[in-house]
Amino acid sequence: MQYVFHTPIPIPWLLADLLTVAITVTVIGFAVNRSKHPASILLEGFGFVFLYAAVFENFAVVQNWYIYGRSLLMIGDVPLSVPLTEMDVLIVGLWLLEKMQIPTWCKPFVVGLFGMLQDFSLDPVSINQVFTVQGTTSGRWTWLVPEGMVNIHEIPVYNFPGWMLIMLYGSTFILLGRAWFKRSGYKPSVGYIYPLLASFLALLAMVSPLSQFLLWMAPLGVKGSNYEWVMLAFHLLVPSLLLAVFWRGRMKYRISLKEDFPVFAVFTLFHLADILFAMTAGYAEVLWLVVLASLIHFGLLAVIVTAGRNASSGSMEFVLDSG
């Protein structure tokens, strides 16, 4: 379904961008105000958005994997809202995991699961938001899917594990950087260096052969083959097993709406917006997937929140540097 707009940016795209900016300001505001090292937190966000996620997204556009429509704020050929959404999920994911009694090495995989669940509602809606603006027809973003490539509603299957990898690499190197920062006695120089170094290393990992193996099992499999389904199942199963085996509902700190508002904002408002866009615009074909991903994410959050209410410890000071 296509709509004609005479404004530079279609209203649904503009609303989605404004929602993302508002949520991001809330996330950063809470994190900085409650951190012992706010400069490091700001640099983590800056590095993730501008030196990692946006660079990779622009690389993907150059590779003709997909293209974006023009949005309110752009970084090259990529709407700023895309890396901002990824950063929001990463920050609140690590925030939530700090309250859970789970080994640090498990955290990047769980953050990756949060990212995949977010994208399972975001992408199906975004590719259907097709508008004609000043004579040019475009989706909010459009996947360039070759014929015969395995896909879910015209989205390559590997896209969803791709969100896992963006979160996995980003959170892994941030956690390693925080551990280095802590071992240094919180030297300011280390606090300034590690967020930028983490972004650089995450980007290198994202474009490495390891990613091709984790997306379609290269060199055994090839891009677009059924091996992508195998890796999708793998990336959904592994973090679920880690939660079942290594977390098991144990909490270090309580969770409350007041103390942890950004967690609820990111993990609910983005999904609710996707559901609303899909229902009001009549995207019936993908609505089931948007709703299913949202309900799974809501359910996982509900389980964690319920466990958090029974935690014996009080609220923590949010530091994002515990390593």
C-alpha positions in Angstrom: 0.0 0.0 0.0 1.4 3.4 -1.0 0.5 6.9 0.2 1.3 10.2 -1.4 2.8 12.9 0.8 3.7 16.4 -0.2 5.8 17.1 2.9 9.6 16.2 2.9 9.1 13.4 5.4 6.0 11.2 5.7 4.2 11.7 9.0 4.6 8.1 10.2 8.3 8.3 9.6 8.5 11.6 11.5 6.5 10.2 14.4 8.7 7.2 14.6 11.8 9.4 14.6 10.5 11.7 17.3 9.5 8.8 19.5 13.0 7.4 19.1 14.6 10.7 20.0 12.4 11.1 23.0 13.2 7.6 24.3 16.9 8.1 23.7 16.9 11.4 25.7 15.2 9.6 28.6 17.6 6.7 28.5 20.7 8.9 28.4 19.3 11.3 31.0 18.6 8.5 33.5 21.9 6.8 32.8 24.1 9.9 33.2 22.3 11.2 36.3 22.7 7.9 38.1 26.2 7.1 37.0 29.5 7.7 38.9 31.2 8.1 35.5 28.8 10.0 33.2 31.5 10.9 30.7 32.2 7.3 30.0 28.5 6.6 29.6 28.1 9.4 27.1 31.2 8.2 25.2 29.8 4.6 25.1 26.6 5.9 23.5 28.5 8.2 21.1 30.9 5.5 20.1 28.2 2.9 19.6 26.0 5.2 17.5 28.5 7.1 15.4 31.6 4.9 15.2 30.0 1.5 15.1 26.3 1.1 14.3 26.0 4.0 11.8 29.2 3.1 10.1 28.1 -0.5 9.6 24.6 0.6 8.5 26.2 2.9 5.8 28.5 0.1 4.8 25.4 -2.2 4.3 23.8 0.5 2.1 26.9 0.8 0.0 26.8 -3.0 -0.4 23.2 -2.7 -1.7 21.8 -4.9 1.0 19.1 -2.3 1.7 18.3 1.3 1.3 16.6 3.9 3.6 14.1 6.7 2.9 15.0 10.2 4.0 14.2 10.8 7.7 14.3 13.8 10.0 18.0 13.3 10.9 20.4 11.3 8.8 24.0 10.0 9.3 25.1 9.6 5.7 22.4 7.4 4.1 21.1 6.0 7.4 18.4 7.6 9.6 19.8 8.5 13.0 16.8 6.7 14.6 18.2 3.3 13.5 21.5 3.3 15.5 19.7 5.2 18.3 17.2 2.4 18.7 20.0 -0.1 18.7 21.9 1.9 21.4 18.7 2.2 23.5 18.2 -1.5 23.5 21.9 -2.1 24.4 22.0 0.4 27.3 18.8 -0.7 28.9 19.6 -4.4 28.2 22.9 -4.1 30.1 21.1 -2.0 32.8 18.5 -4.8 33.3 21.2 -7.5 33.3 23.1 -5.7 36.0 20.1 -6.4 38.3 20.1 -10.1 37.4 22.3 -12.7 39.0 23.9 -14.0 35.8 27.5 -14.5 34.7 29.0 -11.5 32.8 29.9 -13.7 29.8 26.2 -14.5 29.3 25.1 -10.9 29.1 26.0 -10.1 25.4 23.9 -13.1 24.2 20.9 -12.0 26.2 21.3 -8.4 25.0 21.4 -9.9 21.5 18.1 -11.6 22.1 16.6 -8.3 23.3 17.8 -6.8 20.0 16.3 -9.6 17.8 12.9 -9.4 19.5 12.9 -5.6 19.0 13.6 -6.0 15.3 11.1 -8.7 14.8 8.4 -6.0 15.2 10.4 -3.0 13.8 11.5 -4.3 10.4 8.2 -5.8 9.2 6.4 -2.5 9.9 9.2 -0.3 8.5 9.4 -2.1 5.1 5.7 -1.7 4.7 5.7 2.1 5.4 5.9 2.9 1.7 5.2 6.5 0.6 5.5 8.7 -2.4 7.2 12.0 -1.5 7.7 14.6 -4.1 7.5 12.0 -6.9 9.8 9.4 -5.3 8.3 6.2 -3.9 10.2 4.6 -1.0 9.8 2.6 2.1 11.1 3.8 5.4 13.7 1.2 4.6 13.7 -1.4 1.8 15.5 -4.7 1.6 17.0 -5.6 -1.8 16.3 -9.3 -1.7 17.5 -11.3 -4.6 15.2 -13.9 -6.1 15.3 -17.3 -4.2 16.8 -15.8 -1.0 15.2 -17.2 2.1 13.1 -14.4 3.7 10.4 -13.5 6.2 7.9 -11.2 4.5 10.6 -9.9 2.1 13.2 -9.5 4.9 16.2 -11.7 4.6 16.3 -14.3 7.5 19.9 -13.3 8.3 18.7 -9.8 9.2 17.4 -10.9 12.6 20.6 -12.7 13.7 22.3 -9.5 12.4 20.7 -7.6 15.2 22.0 -10.3 17.6 25.6 -9.7 16.3 25.4 -5.9 16.5 24.3 -6.2 20.1 26.6 -9.1 20.9 29.8 -7.4 19.6 28.9 -4.0 21.0 28.0 -5.3 24.5 31.0 -7.7 24.6 33.6 -5.0 24.0 31.8 -2.5 26.2 31.8 -5.0 29.1 35.5 -5.7 28.5 36.1 -2.0 28.5 34.2 -1.5 31.8 36.2 -4.3 33.4 39.5 -2.6 32.2 38.2 0.7 33.6 37.4 -0.9 37.0 40.8 -2.6 37.2 42.5 0.7 36.5 41.0 2.2 39.5 38.7 4.2 37.3 41.4 6.3 35.7 39.9 9.1 33.7 42.1 8.4 30.7 40.9 4.8 30.5 37.3 6.0 30.9 37.8 8.2 27.8 39.6 5.5 25.8 37.6 2.3 26.3 34.3 3.4 24.8 35.9 4.4 21.6 38.1 1.4 21.4 35.2 -0.9 22.1 33.3 0.6 19.1 36.3 0.2 16.8 36.8 -3.5 17.9 33.0 -4.2 17.6 33.0 -2.8 14.0 36.0 -5.0 13.1 34.2 -8.0 14.5 31.0 -7.1 12.6 32.7 -7.2 9.2 34.9 -10.2 10.0 34.4 -13.7 8.6 33.1 -14.7 12.0 29.9 -12.8 11.2 29.4 -14.7 8.0 29.7 -18.0 9.9 27.2 -16.7 12.6 24.7 -15.5 9.9 24.7 -18.3 7.4 27.4 -20.8 8.5 30.0 -19.8 5.9 31.9 -21.4 4.4 29.6 -24.4 4.8 26.6 -22.4 3.9 26.0 -19.4 1.6 24.1 -16.2 1.9 20.4 -16.7 1.1 20.4 -20.5 1.8 18.5 -22.5 4.3 21.5 -22.3 6.6 20.2 -18.9 7.6 17.2 -20.7 9.3 19.6 -22.9 11.2 21.5 -19.8 12.5 18.3 -18.0 13.4 17.2 -20.9 15.5 20.7 -21.1 17.0 20.6 -17.4 18.0 17.1 -17.7 19.6 17.9 -20.9 21.4 21.3 -20.1 22.9 20.4 -17.0 25.0 17.1 -18.7 26.1 19.2 -21.7 27.4 21.6 -19.3 29.1 18.8 -17.7 30.9 17.3 -21.1 31.9 20.6 -22.5 33.1 22.6 -19.6 34.5 20.0 -17.1 35.6 17.0 -19.2 36.8 15.2 -16.1 38.2 17.9 -15.0 40.6 18.1 -11.3 41.2 20.7 -9.0 42.8 18.4 -5.9 43.0 14.8 -5.1 42.9 13.1 -3.7 39.7 10.6 -0.9 39.9 8.9 1.4 37.4 10.2 4.5 39.1 13.8 3.4 39.4 14.0 1.6 36.0 11.6 3.6 33.9 13.9 3.6 30.7 13.9 -0.2 30.7 10.1 -0.2 30.5 10.1 2.7 28.0 12.4 1.0 25.5 11.0 -2.6 25.8 7.3 -1.5 25.6 6.9 1.8 23.7 8.8 0.7 20.6 6.7 -2.4 20.3 3.5 -0.6 21.1 4.3 1.9 18.4 5.0 -0.9 15.9 1.7 -2.5 16.7 -0.2 0.8 16.4 1.4 1.6 13.0 0.6 -1.9 11.7 -3.0 -1.8 12.8 -3.8 1.7 11.7 -2.1 1.3 8.3 -3.6 -2.1 7.7 -0.4 -4.2 7.5 -2.5 -7.3 8.2 0.1 -9.7 6.6 2.8 -8.8 9.1 0.7 -8.0 12.1 0.9 -11.5 13.5 4.7 -11.3 13.6 4.7 -7.8 15.1 2.3 -8.9 17.9 4.1 -12.2 18.5 7.5 -10.6 18.9 6.1 -8.0 21.2 4.3 -10.5 23.4 7.4 -12.6 23.7 9.4 -9.6 24.7 6.7 -8.4 27.1 6.6 -11.9 28.6 10.3 -12.0 29.1 10.3 -8.6 30.7 7.4 -9.6 32.9 9.3 -12.7 34.2 12.4 -10.6 35.0 10.3 -7.9 36.7 8.4 -10.5 38.8 11.7 -12.0 39.9 13.0 -8.5 40.7 10.1 -7.7 43.0 11.1 -10.6 45.2 14.8 -9.6 45.4 16.0 -9.1 48.9 18.3 -6.2 48.0 17.2 -2.6 47.5 17.8 -0.4 44.5 21.3 -0.1 43.1 23.2 2.9 42.0 23.2 2.6 38.3 26.9 2.8 37.3 27.2 0.8 34.0 30.8 0.2 34.8 30.8 -2.9 37.0 32.5 -5.1 34.3 
